[in-house]
Amino acid sequence: MLLFILILSIQIYIGATNILTRSIPWYARIPAMKVAHPPVLKAVLIALVVGCGILVALALRHALSGKYLPLIFAILLWGPLAWGLWQLHPLARKVAVLLLWLVVIVLPIGLINPFAAMDGLVSGASLLVAMPVYGIVAMALFCLHILGKHKKAFNRDG
């Protein structure tokens, strides 16, 4: 559902014609993902695009409650990033790598943050708090590995 909303908003954004006036179904007019030969690269790209779509949907939910700043951020970053990753644009890869490194570096700092300990967020059962963080960091490192390994797939020439 979230991916449908993302794809539909992208179609409207790029000036797609009215969906109801054509006999071709809407999903047949979505540009296909450029060929990502290794299936693991395609899986990572789909995961990153779905993640961007979830962030856009969350921004839309915030906009409905009156907070418009996340929506502006989503329009300027998450939407174009998802589209660029879908089209294998080299700039989108560089932005995704930068954001993934930010996740790898900043997210674990929240566990060793003294303010989190003062607020009682990290207690004796810190393993329960750390496991989701380490899982997210491990996934980010895996995505970084795959995006680095298949850097040539994002070449604009081929």
N, C-alpha and C positions, 0 to 999 in steps of 0.2 A: 504494500500500500504506500509506504513512504517512497519507494523507488518510483512508483507510478506518479506520485505528486511531483517528485524531482524531475522526472522526464517530461511531464506535462508542462511544468513551469519553464523548463528549458525550451520546449517547442514554442511556447508563447513568447519567450524572451527573444528568440532568434527570428521572430516574425513568421511563424508557421501560419498557413492558411487555416481557415475555419475547419475544425474537425468534422463538423456535421455536413458540410457541403460536398465532401469527396466520397466516392464509392470505395476507396482503398481504406482498410482499417487503420486506425491511428498508430497501432504498434508496427505496421509495415513501413511507416514513414520515418520512424526513428532511425537515425544513421547508425549503421552497424559499428561495433567496436572494431578499431583497426586490428589487424591480425597480430595477436600476441602469441607467438609460436609455442613457447613452453606453457603447459597448462598451469603450472604453479604461478607464473607471472600473471596469467589471466585471473586466477583465483585471488591473488593478492590485490590486483586492480579492482576486481569486483567488490572485494571486502572494503577497500578504501572508498570506493564510490558509494557503497551502501552506508558507510560511516558518515560520509559527507551529507548524504540524503537524510540520515537521522538527525544530524545537527541542523540542517535546514528546517526539518519538521519541528524540532524543538524551538527553533527561532520563531517559526510561525505561531506556535502555541504561546510563546511569550508575547508576540505582537498582539494576539487576541486578548491578552490580559492587560494590555496597555504599555508594555515595555518594547519600544521600537528599536533600541540600539542593537540587540542581538539579530534582528531581522536585517538591519543595514549591514552588519558584519557578515551575515550569511549570504546576502546578495553580492557583496564585494569579494568574499573569500571562498566560502564553501561551495557555492554553486559553480563558479568558474573553475575551481579546483577539480570538482567532480567531472565536469565536462572535459577539461584538459587531460585528466587521467584517462578518461574514456577514449579520447582521440590520440593518446600517446604523445602529448605535447611535451617537449623537453623542459620547458619552464614549470609546468605542473609537476613534473617529477622532482625538480629541484625544490619547489615549495613543499611538496609532500615529505621529502627527505629532511628538510629543515624542521618541519613540524614534528616529525617522528623523533628526531634527535631532541627536540624540546621536551617531548613526552618522556623520553628515556632519562634525561638529566633532571627535569624538574619534579616529576611525579614521585620518585623515591625520597626526595627531600622532605616531602610532607610527613613521612614516617619518622624522620629524625629531627623534625622541627621541634624546638623546645616549647613553642607556643601550643602545639598540638598536645604535648604531654601535660601542659598546665591546664588546658581545657578538658582533659580527661579523655581525649579521643584515642590516645595510645595508652593502654593499661597493661596489666600482666598478660592478657590474652592478645598480645600484639601480633601473634602469628595469624590470627583470624583477620586482622586488619591488613597485614602484609601480603597475604596470598593473592587477593585480587589485584593489588598494585604490581606484584611481581609477575602475575599473569599478563597484565596489560603491557608491562615493560618487555616481557619475553615476546609477545606478539609484535610489538613495535620493532624490536631487534630483528625478528624474522622478516618483517616487511622491508626493513632497511637492507638486509642481506640480499633479498630477492631483487629489490630495485637497484642495488649496486651491481649485482651479478649480471642483470639483463639491461644494462644502461644503453646498449646499442639499439635496442628495440624502440627507444624514444628518439632516435635520430630522425630529423626532418627529411633527409634525403631518401630514406628507404623504408 
